Amino acid sequence: MLQEFLYAKIHRATVTDADLDYIGSITIDKALLNASGIKENQKVDILNVNNGERFHTYVIEGKENSGKICINGAAARKAQKGDIVIIAAYALLSEEEQKTFVPKIVHVDKNNKIV
């Protein structure tokens, strides 16, 4: 049986922009994607520490080392520049995989640089 588990997390990133007029998704600095293992177009949950909002979207790769975390489209109503968010991705794991799997957790500073 497969069960859903945390795969990767970017912890306490700062939203650098919210673009209501964009088609949709979240733009994330490529360096953070590489460190976390989160992929472009992958579904993620966004957990807004400032206002308690929780929503799903998909990832767009941003410029590497830009520190960019931009909430796009309708989701821009759920977060604004300066908000602190947790970005979480999940994976389906078999019972055997669950025994040894360890999620990748990426901690960032207020400029979204890996610490």
Rosetta constraint file for C-alpha pairs under 8 A:
AtomPair CA 1 CA 94 HARMONIC 5.92 0.50
AtomPair CA 1 CA 95 HARMONIC 6.66 0.50
AtomPair CA 2 CA 92 HARMONIC 5.60 0.50
AtomPair CA 2 CA 93 HARMONIC 5.18 0.50
AtomPair CA 2 CA 94 HARMONIC 4.64 0.50
AtomPair CA 2 CA 95 HARMONIC 6.84 0.50
AtomPair CA 3 CA 92 HARMONIC 5.27 0.50
AtomPair CA 3 CA 93 HARMONIC 5.51 0.50
AtomPair CA 3 CA 94 HARMONIC 6.63 0.50
AtomPair CA 3 CA 95 HARMONIC 7.78 0.50
AtomPair CA 4 CA 90 HARMONIC 6.37 0.50
AtomPair CA 4 CA 91 HARMONIC 5.52 0.50
AtomPair CA 4 CA 92 HARMONIC 4.47 0.50
AtomPair CA 4 CA 93 HARMONIC 6.33 0.50
AtomPair CA 5 CA 90 HARMONIC 5.43 0.50
AtomPair CA 5 CA 91 HARMONIC 5.54 0.50
AtomPair CA 5 CA 92 HARMONIC 6.34 0.50
AtomPair CA 5 CA 93 HARMONIC 6.92 0.50
AtomPair CA 6 CA 88 HARMONIC 7.10 0.50
AtomPair CA 6 CA 89 HARMONIC 6.15 0.50
AtomPair CA 6 CA 90 HARMONIC 4.46 0.50
AtomPair CA 6 CA 91 HARMONIC 6.41 0.50
AtomPair CA 6 CA 103 HARMONIC 6.17 0.50
AtomPair CA 7 CA 88 HARMONIC 7.60 0.50
AtomPair CA 7 CA 89 HARMONIC 5.47 0.50
AtomPair CA 7 CA 90 HARMONIC 4.49 0.50
AtomPair CA 7 CA 91 HARMONIC 5.37 0.50
AtomPair CA 7 CA 102 HARMONIC 7.73 0.50
AtomPair CA 7 CA 103 HARMONIC 4.76 0.50
AtomPair CA 7 CA 104 HARMONIC 6.60 0.50
AtomPair CA 8 CA 36 HARMONIC 5.74 0.50
AtomPair CA 8 CA 37 HARMONIC 6.81 0.50
AtomPair CA 8 CA 38 HARMONIC 6.75 0.50
AtomPair CA 8 CA 88 HARMONIC 5.88 0.50
AtomPair CA 8 CA 89 HARMONIC 5.24 0.50
AtomPair CA 8 CA 90 HARMONIC 6.76 0.50
AtomPair CA 8 CA 103 HARMONIC 5.14 0.50
AtomPair CA 8 CA 104 HARMONIC 4.60 0.50
AtomPair CA 8 CA 105 HARMONIC 5.71 0.50
AtomPair CA 8 CA 106 HARMONIC 7.90 0.50
AtomPair CA 9 CA 36 HARMONIC 6.62 0.50
AtomPair CA 9 CA 86 HARMONIC 6.95 0.50
AtomPair CA 9 CA 87 HARMONIC 5.51 0.50
AtomPair CA 9 CA 88 HARMONIC 4.46 0.50
AtomPair CA 9 CA 89 HARMONIC 6.35 0.50
AtomPair CA 9 CA 103 HARMONIC 7.63 0.50
AtomPair CA 9 CA 104 HARMONIC 6.35 0.50
AtomPair CA 9 CA 105 HARMONIC 4.82 0.50
AtomPair CA 9 CA 106 HARMONIC 6.09 0.50
AtomPair CA 10 CA 32 HARMONIC 7.43 0.50
AtomPair CA 10 CA 36 HARMONIC 6.87 0.50
AtomPair CA 10 CA 86 HARMONIC 5.85 0.50
AtomPair CA 10 CA 87 HARMONIC 5.09 0.50
AtomPair CA 10 CA 88 HARMONIC 6.62 0.50
AtomPair CA 10 CA 105 HARMONIC 6.07 0.50
AtomPair CA 10 CA 106 HARMONIC 4.76 0.50
AtomPair CA 10 CA 107 HARMONIC 6.13 0.50
AtomPair CA 10 CA 108 HARMONIC 7.41 0.50
AtomPair CA 11 CA 85 HARMONIC 7.14 0.50
AtomPair CA 11 CA 86 HARMONIC 4.83 0.50
AtomPair CA 11 CA 87 HARMONIC 6.60 0.50
AtomPair CA 11 CA 105 HARMONIC 6.98 0.50
AtomPair CA 11 CA 106 HARMONIC 5.98 0.50
AtomPair CA 11 CA 107 HARMONIC 5.05 0.50
AtomPair CA 11 CA 108 HARMONIC 6.57 0.50
AtomPair CA 12 CA 49 HARMONIC 7.92 0.50
AtomPair CA 12 CA 84 HARMONIC 5.40 0.50
AtomPair CA 12 CA 85 HARMONIC 5.09 0.50
AtomPair CA 12 CA 86 HARMONIC 5.09 0.50
AtomPair CA 12 CA 107 HARMONIC 7.00 0.50
AtomPair CA 12 CA 108 HARMONIC 6.65 0.50
AtomPair CA 12 CA 109 HARMONIC 7.93 0.50
AtomPair CA 13 CA 69 HARMONIC 7.40 0.50
AtomPair CA 13 CA 84 HARMONIC 5.52 0.50
AtomPair CA 13 CA 85 HARMONIC 5.27 0.50
AtomPair CA 13 CA 86 HARMONIC 6.33 0.50
AtomPair CA 13 CA 87 HARMONIC 7.86 0.50
AtomPair CA 13 CA 107 HARMONIC 7.95 0.50
AtomPair CA 13 CA 108 HARMONIC 6.11 0.50
AtomPair CA 13 CA 109 HARMONIC 7.32 0.50
AtomPair CA 13 CA 110 HARMONIC 6.99 0.50
AtomPair CA 13 CA 111 HARMONIC 7.98 0.50
AtomPair CA 13 CA 112 HARMONIC 5.65 0.50
AtomPair CA 14 CA 69 HARMONIC 6.81 0.50
AtomPair CA 14 CA 81 HARMONIC 7.65 0.50
AtomPair CA 14 CA 82 HARMONIC 5.70 0.50
AtomPair CA 14 CA 83 HARMONIC 5.72 0.50
AtomPair CA 14 CA 84 HARMONIC 4.66 0.50
AtomPair CA 14 CA 85 HARMONIC 6.32 0.50
AtomPair CA 14 CA 110 HARMONIC 6.08 0.50
AtomPair CA 14 CA 111 HARMONIC 6.94 0.50
AtomPair CA 14 CA 112 HARMONIC 6.37 0.50
AtomPair CA 15 CA 68 HARMONIC 7.54 0.50
AtomPair CA 15 CA 69 HARMONIC 5.02 0.50
AtomPair CA 15 CA 70 HARMONIC 5.96 0.50
AtomPair CA 15 CA 71 HARMONIC 7.24 0.50
AtomPair CA 15 CA 79 HARMONIC 7.62 0.50
AtomPair CA 15 CA 80 HARMONIC 6.65 0.50
AtomPair CA 15 CA 81 HARMONIC 4.99 0.50
AtomPair CA 15 CA 82 HARMONIC 5.18 0.50
AtomPair CA 15 CA 83 HARMONIC 5.36 0.50
AtomPair CA 15 CA 84 HARMONIC 6.28 0.50
AtomPair CA 15 CA 85 HARMONIC 7.03 0.50
AtomPair CA 16 CA 67 HARMONIC 7.81 0.50
AtomPair CA 16 CA 68 HARMONIC 5.86 0.50
AtomPair CA 16 CA 69 HARMONIC 5.29 0.50
AtomPair CA 16 CA 70 HARMONIC 5.72 0.50
AtomPair CA 16 CA 81 HARMONIC 5.12 0.50
AtomPair CA 16 CA 82 HARMONIC 6.27 0.50
AtomPair CA 17 CA 68 HARMONIC 7.81 0.50
AtomPair CA 17 CA 69 HARMONIC 6.72 0.50
AtomPair CA 17 CA 70 HARMONIC 4.62 0.50
AtomPair CA 17 CA 71 HARMONIC 6.41 0.50
AtomPair CA 17 CA 80 HARMONIC 6.68 0.50
AtomPair CA 17 CA 81 HARMONIC 4.81 0.50
AtomPair CA 17 CA 82 HARMONIC 7.89 0.50
AtomPair CA 18 CA 70 HARMONIC 5.39 0.50
AtomPair CA 18 CA 71 HARMONIC 4.63 0.50
AtomPair CA 18 CA 72 HARMONIC 5.79 0.50
AtomPair CA 18 CA 76 HARMONIC 5.01 0.50
AtomPair CA 18 CA 79 HARMONIC 6.95 0.50
AtomPair CA 18 CA 80 HARMONIC 5.53 0.50
AtomPair CA 18 CA 81 HARMONIC 6.07 0.50
AtomPair CA 19 CA 70 HARMONIC 7.11 0.50
AtomPair CA 19 CA 71 HARMONIC 6.27 0.50
AtomPair CA 19 CA 72 HARMONIC 4.79 0.50
AtomPair CA 19 CA 73 HARMONIC 6.10 0.50
AtomPair CA 19 CA 76 HARMONIC 5.97 0.50
AtomPair CA 20 CA 72 HARMONIC 5.76 0.50
AtomPair CA 20 CA 73 HARMONIC 4.44 0.50
AtomPair CA 20 CA 74 HARMONIC 5.93 0.50
AtomPair CA 20 CA 75 HARMONIC 7.50 0.50
AtomPair CA 20 CA 76 HARMONIC 5.22 0.50
AtomPair CA 20 CA 77 HARMONIC 7.28 0.50
AtomPair CA 21 CA 72 HARMONIC 7.40 0.50
AtomPair CA 21 CA 73 HARMONIC 5.70 0.50
AtomPair CA 22 CA 72 HARMONIC 5.40 0.50
AtomPair CA 22 CA 73 HARMONIC 4.76 0.50
AtomPair CA 23 CA 72 HARMONIC 6.83 0.50
AtomPair CA 23 CA 73 HARMONIC 5.20 0.50
AtomPair CA 24 CA 57 HARMONIC 7.77 0.50
AtomPair CA 24 CA 71 HARMONIC 7.92 0.50
AtomPair CA 24 CA 72 HARMONIC 4.75 0.50
AtomPair CA 24 CA 73 HARMONIC 4.01 0.50
AtomPair CA 24 CA 74 HARMONIC 6.65 0.50
AtomPair CA 24 CA 75 HARMONIC 7.33 0.50
AtomPair CA 25 CA 57 HARMONIC 5.21 0.50
AtomPair CA 25 CA 58 HARMONIC 5.02 0.50
AtomPair CA 25 CA 59 HARMONIC 5.88 0.50
AtomPair CA 25 CA 60 HARMONIC 6.72 0.50
AtomPair CA 25 CA 71 HARMONIC 6.50 0.50
AtomPair CA 25 CA 72 HARMONIC 5.13 0.50
AtomPair CA 25 CA 73 HARMONIC 6.60 0.50
AtomPair CA 25 CA 75 HARMONIC 7.49 0.50
AtomPair CA 26 CA 57 HARMONIC 6.81 0.50
AtomPair CA 26 CA 58 HARMONIC 6.32 0.50
AtomPair CA 26 CA 59 HARMONIC 5.21 0.50
AtomPair CA 26 CA 60 HARMONIC 5.94 0.50
AtomPair CA 26 CA 69 HARMONIC 6.94 0.50
AtomPair CA 26 CA 70 HARMONIC 5.54 0.50
AtomPair CA 26 CA 71 HARMONIC 4.69 0.50
AtomPair CA 26 CA 72 HARMONIC 5.56 0.50
AtomPair CA 27 CA 59 HARMONIC 5.99 0.50
AtomPair CA 27 CA 60 HARMONIC 4.62 0.50
AtomPair CA 27 CA 61 HARMONIC 5.71 0.50
AtomPair CA 27 CA 62 HARMONIC 5.44 0.50
AtomPair CA 27 CA 68 HARMONIC 6.86 0.50
AtomPair CA 27 CA 69 HARMONIC 5.57 0.50
AtomPair CA 27 CA 70 HARMONIC 4.97 0.50
AtomPair CA 27 CA 71 HARMONIC 6.64 0.50
AtomPair CA 27 CA 72 HARMONIC 7.43 0.50
AtomPair CA 28 CA 32 HARMONIC 6.97 0.50
AtomPair CA 28 CA 33 HARMONIC 6.89 0.50
AtomPair CA 28 CA 59 HARMONIC 6.89 0.50
AtomPair CA 28 CA 60 HARMONIC 6.36 0.50
AtomPair CA 28 CA 61 HARMONIC 5.46 0.50
AtomPair CA 28 CA 62 HARMONIC 5.01 0.50
AtomPair CA 28 CA 67 HARMONIC 7.75 0.50
AtomPair CA 28 CA 68 HARMONIC 5.66 0.50
AtomPair CA 28 CA 69 HARMONIC 4.86 0.50
AtomPair CA 28 CA 70 HARMONIC 6.81 0.50
AtomPair CA 29 CA 33 HARMONIC 6.56 0.50
AtomPair CA 29 CA 61 HARMONIC 6.27 0.50
AtomPair CA 29 CA 62 HARMONIC 4.43 0.50
AtomPair CA 29 CA 63 HARMONIC 5.51 0.50
AtomPair CA 29 CA 64 HARMONIC 5.29 0.50
AtomPair CA 29 CA 65 HARMONIC 6.18 0.50
AtomPair CA 29 CA 66 HARMONIC 5.91 0.50
AtomPair CA 29 CA 67 HARMONIC 5.53 0.50
AtomPair CA 29 CA 68 HARMONIC 5.08 0.50
AtomPair CA 29 CA 69 HARMONIC 6.62 0.50
AtomPair CA 30 CA 34 HARMONIC 6.10 0.50
AtomPair CA 30 CA 61 HARMONIC 5.57 0.50
AtomPair CA 30 CA 62 HARMONIC 5.40 0.50
AtomPair CA 30 CA 63 HARMONIC 5.83 0.50
AtomPair CA 30 CA 64 HARMONIC 4.43 0.50
AtomPair CA 30 CA 65 HARMONIC 6.93 0.50
AtomPair CA 31 CA 35 HARMONIC 6.19 0.50
AtomPair CA 31 CA 64 HARMONIC 5.14 0.50
AtomPair CA 31 CA 65 HARMONIC 5.71 0.50
AtomPair CA 32 CA 36 HARMONIC 6.09 0.50
AtomPair CA 32 CA 106 HARMONIC 7.51 0.50
AtomPair CA 32 CA 114 HARMONIC 7.45 0.50
AtomPair CA 33 CA 37 HARMONIC 5.70 0.50
AtomPair CA 33 CA 38 HARMONIC 5.05 0.50
AtomPair CA 33 CA 39 HARMONIC 6.43 0.50
AtomPair CA 33 CA 61 HARMONIC 7.59 0.50
AtomPair CA 34 CA 38 HARMONIC 6.92 0.50
AtomPair CA 34 CA 39 HARMONIC 7.97 0.50
AtomPair CA 35 CA 104 HARMONIC 7.99 0.50
AtomPair CA 35 CA 106 HARMONIC 6.85 0.50
AtomPair CA 36 CA 104 HARMONIC 5.56 0.50
AtomPair CA 36 CA 105 HARMONIC 6.54 0.50
AtomPair CA 36 CA 106 HARMONIC 6.01 0.50
AtomPair CA 37 CA 104 HARMONIC 7.36 0.50
AtomPair CA 38 CA 42 HARMONIC 6.92 0.50
AtomPair CA 38 CA 89 HARMONIC 6.94 0.50
AtomPair CA 39 CA 59 HARMONIC 7.08 0.50
AtomPair CA 40 CA 58 HARMONIC 7.59 0.50
AtomPair CA 40 CA 59 HARMONIC 4.99 0.50
AtomPair CA 40 CA 60 HARMONIC 5.27 0.50
AtomPair CA 40 CA 61 HARMONIC 5.63 0.50
AtomPair CA 41 CA 58 HARMONIC 5.18 0.50
AtomPair CA 41 CA 59 HARMONIC 4.71 0.50
AtomPair CA 41 CA 60 HARMONIC 6.12 0.50
AtomPair CA 42 CA 58 HARMONIC 5.28 0.50
AtomPair CA 42 CA 59 HARMONIC 5.59 0.50
AtomPair CA 42 CA 89 HARMONIC 7.86 0.50
AtomPair CA 43 CA 56 HARMONIC 6.81 0.50
AtomPair CA 43 CA 57 HARMONIC 5.67 0.50
AtomPair CA 43 CA 58 HARMONIC 4.37 0.50
AtomPair CA 43 CA 59 HARMONIC 6.69 0.50
AtomPair CA 43 CA 89 HARMONIC 6.78 0.50
AtomPair CA 44 CA 56 HARMONIC 5.64 0.50
AtomPair CA 44 CA 57 HARMONIC 5.62 0.50
AtomPair CA 44 CA 58 HARMONIC 5.75 0.50
AtomPair CA 44 CA 59 HARMONIC 7.13 0.50
AtomPair CA 44 CA 87 HARMONIC 6.52 0.50
AtomPair CA 44 CA 88 HARMONIC 5.52 0.50
AtomPair CA 44 CA 89 HARMONIC 4.81 0.50
AtomPair CA 44 CA 90 HARMONIC 7.53 0.50
AtomPair CA 45 CA 54 HARMONIC 6.88 0.50
AtomPair CA 45 CA 55 HARMONIC 5.59 0.50
AtomPair CA 45 CA 56 HARMONIC 4.48 0.50
AtomPair CA 45 CA 57 HARMONIC 6.52 0.50
AtomPair CA 45 CA 87 HARMONIC 5.80 0.50
AtomPair CA 45 CA 88 HARMONIC 5.15 0.50
AtomPair CA 45 CA 89 HARMONIC 6.48 0.50
AtomPair CA 46 CA 53 HARMONIC 7.94 0.50
AtomPair CA 46 CA 54 HARMONIC 5.60 0.50
AtomPair CA 46 CA 55 HARMONIC 5.35 0.50
AtomPair CA 46 CA 56 HARMONIC 6.18 0.50
AtomPair CA 46 CA 57 HARMONIC 7.57 0.50
AtomPair CA 46 CA 85 HARMONIC 6.46 0.50
AtomPair CA 46 CA 86 HARMONIC 5.83 0.50
AtomPair CA 46 CA 87 HARMONIC 4.85 0.50
AtomPair CA 46 CA 88 HARMONIC 6.57 0.50
AtomPair CA 47 CA 52 HARMONIC 6.84 0.50
AtomPair CA 47 CA 53 HARMONIC 6.04 0.50
AtomPair CA 47 CA 54 HARMONIC 4.60 0.50
AtomPair CA 47 CA 55 HARMONIC 6.83 0.50
AtomPair CA 47 CA 85 HARMONIC 5.40 0.50
AtomPair CA 47 CA 86 HARMONIC 5.03 0.50
AtomPair CA 47 CA 87 HARMONIC 6.49 0.50
AtomPair CA 47 CA 88 HARMONIC 8.00 0.50
AtomPair CA 48 CA 52 HARMONIC 5.26 0.50
AtomPair CA 48 CA 53 HARMONIC 5.18 0.50
AtomPair CA 48 CA 54 HARMONIC 6.28 0.50
AtomPair CA 48 CA 78 HARMONIC 7.92 0.50
AtomPair CA 48 CA 79 HARMONIC 6.82 0.50
AtomPair CA 48 CA 83 HARMONIC 6.97 0.50
AtomPair CA 48 CA 84 HARMONIC 6.09 0.50
AtomPair CA 48 CA 85 HARMONIC 4.49 0.50
AtomPair CA 48 CA 86 HARMONIC 6.58 0.50
AtomPair CA 49 CA 53 HARMONIC 7.69 0.50
AtomPair CA 49 CA 83 HARMONIC 7.22 0.50
AtomPair CA 49 CA 84 HARMONIC 5.46 0.50
AtomPair CA 49 CA 85 HARMONIC 5.58 0.50
AtomPair CA 49 CA 86 HARMONIC 7.40 0.50
AtomPair CA 50 CA 83 HARMONIC 5.82 0.50
AtomPair CA 50 CA 84 HARMONIC 6.17 0.50
AtomPair CA 50 CA 85 HARMONIC 7.80 0.50
AtomPair CA 51 CA 79 HARMONIC 7.96 0.50
AtomPair CA 53 CA 78 HARMONIC 6.24 0.50
AtomPair CA 53 CA 79 HARMONIC 7.82 0.50
AtomPair CA 55 CA 75 HARMONIC 7.71 0.50
AtomPair CA 62 CA 66 HARMONIC 7.49 0.50
AtomPair CA 62 CA 68 HARMONIC 6.54 0.50
AtomPair CA 63 CA 68 HARMONIC 7.46 0.50
AtomPair CA 65 CA 113 HARMONIC 7.65 0.50
AtomPair CA 67 CA 111 HARMONIC 6.14 0.50
AtomPair CA 67 CA 112 HARMONIC 4.90 0.50
AtomPair CA 67 CA 113 HARMONIC 6.39 0.50
AtomPair CA 68 CA 112 HARMONIC 7.46 0.50
AtomPair CA 71 CA 75 HARMONIC 6.28 0.50
AtomPair CA 71 CA 76 HARMONIC 5.26 0.50
AtomPair CA 71 CA 79 HARMONIC 6.94 0.50
AtomPair CA 71 CA 80 HARMONIC 7.74 0.50
AtomPair CA 72 CA 76 HARMONIC 5.40 0.50
AtomPair CA 74 CA 78 HARMONIC 7.94 0.50
AtomPair CA 75 CA 79 HARMONIC 7.02 0.50
AtomPair CA 76 CA 80 HARMONIC 6.59 0.50
AtomPair CA 79 CA 83 HARMONIC 6.36 0.50
AtomPair CA 93 CA 97 HARMONIC 5.62 0.50
AtomPair CA 93 CA 98 HARMONIC 5.99 0.50
AtomPair CA 94 CA 98 HARMONIC 6.21 0.50
AtomPair CA 95 CA 99 HARMONIC 6.88 0.50
AtomPair CA 96 CA 100 HARMONIC 7.73 0.50
AtomPair CA 97 CA 101 HARMONIC 5.86 0.50
AtomPair CA 106 CA 114 HARMONIC 6.80 0.50
AtomPair CA 106 CA 115 HARMONIC 7.93 0.50
AtomPair CA 107 CA 114 HARMONIC 5.86 0.50
AtomPair CA 107 CA 115 HARMONIC 5.77 0.50
AtomPair CA 108 CA 112 HARMONIC 4.96 0.50
AtomPair CA 108 CA 113 HARMONIC 5.11 0.50
AtomPair CA 108 CA 114 HARMONIC 4.42 0.50
AtomPair CA 108 CA 115 HARMONIC 5.30 0.50
AtomPair CA 109 CA 113 HARMONIC 5.47 0.50
AtomPair CA 109 CA 114 HARMONIC 6.54 0.50
AtomPair CA 109 CA 115 HARMONIC 6.32 0.50
